[in-house]
């Protein structure tokens, strides 16, 4: 890191001079040449807002400045698919074999034994502290919502949303098996709880003789309550499982005007070319957004004892994007039975996604997948771009080029909120020792 990179000017008006910006993250293009999708600029900050984005050297010379020496500047991140209620339980309820079924069983056991409001709140708080330090501005979390957990976790969510207002904006999705919508009393209560919290309806879909009727019930309830939908879809290597097509048909059948997002869609990558194209075209026609969870999918998919995995587990990301489908990536699970690692750091997610999904060569638009596109999908497009007049919520990197950005974890980044650096101190894992009933040496 350049010696003068560690502190911002102590002035209400200053310049981030000689910056490098991903052009795809600019709300309005600037008339300078781009290389690998990167442009050079001076960013003028005034009273916590972005006053101007100018060609390098065009900012007034008399203004205080931080010379970034061609370091990158990004907007703060959007992490659009997480599980804040599950985070950090793997120490007390491990997944014995790393399988999907093992994860389901471990989470169920831990939820039934431990998920009080106090427990969920503590783990959510830890996760939010980490996300904030890494530079995240907007998070959508799925909340396990089988009774009675839906009433516990949504109350915790509302409290955390209020507590973190102005630092991280939070959205919540009810997560339940799709067949649970047929329990009329429970589902009516869930819809009321979600509507009261301003959340979304969701669930995990799987094929069955009543899947179309279950989707109809979900879409009808969402339309009646004015709620958007976000679903876990086809998280399997089984090519016989393809509910993504049924979801697109249901959205079109209902003329559903709300937003519909789907995550995972792993089995799409197992289809023959004709089937894949048919489904992708239908998803595009239906206007559905897709979020891939590359780290969790590689962790779980094609895992068999004593056998090296044969495929990466991710969806047809490039083909979906080429068809005009909004595509993004996100953290998914963090230190829980579904994914034993992670820290809600979108830089890590981005770096791994580039490798896993081959988003390089060229990298011109790759930066959008943890910023611009997920913010658009979540209805907060203004948070995903660098725009004149917007709050100076930015992340500054010493990396100047993609080869530098993708080769190190960018631990020396500066996170700015309204023009001022915030603490990047991460919460200590020892703070969670009490959740496991003991301390670790």
Secondary structure, DSSP 8 states (H G I E B T S, - for coil): --GGGS---SSSEEEEEEEEEEGGGBSS--SS--BTTEEEEEEEEETTEEEEEE-TT-S-TTSEEEE-TT-EEEE-EEEEEE-TTTTT-TTTS--SSS-HHHHHHHHHHHHHHH--HHHHHHHHHHHHHHHHHHTEEEEEEEEE-STTHHHHHHHHHHHHHHHTTTT-EEEEEEE-BGGGGG-HHHHHHHHHHHHHHT-EEEEE----TTHHHHHHHHHHHHHHHT--EEEEE--SS-TT--HHHHHHHHHHHHT--S-EEEEE-GGGGGS-HHHHHHHHHHHHHHT-EEEE-HHHHHHHTT-BTTB---S-----HHHHHHTT--EEE--B--SBTTBS---S-HHHHHHHHHHHHT--SS-TTGGGGGTHHHHHHTT-GGGGSB-TTSB--EEE-S--SHHHHTTS--TT-EEEETTEE-------GGGGGGGGTS---
